C-alpha cells in the first residue's frame, strides 16, 4: 500500500536532495538572521 505523501524517498533524504540545497538553506538562514538583526538594532536605540 502506497501512502499519498512520499516523504521517505531518495535514500531517506527528503530534505537536501542535492548537496547545494544544504549550503543554500544554511546561507539563506544566515542572511535572514543578519537582516532581522539589522532591522532591530535601530529600533533598540
NORFEN-V244298 format. One record per helix or strand. SS is the DSSP state (H for helix, E for strand). FROM is the first residue (numbers start at 1). TO is the last residue. If there is no record, write none. Layout:
BEGIN
ss: <SS | SS>
from: <FROM | FROM>
to: <TO | TO>
END
This chain:
BEGIN
ss: <H>
from: <19>
to: <44>
END
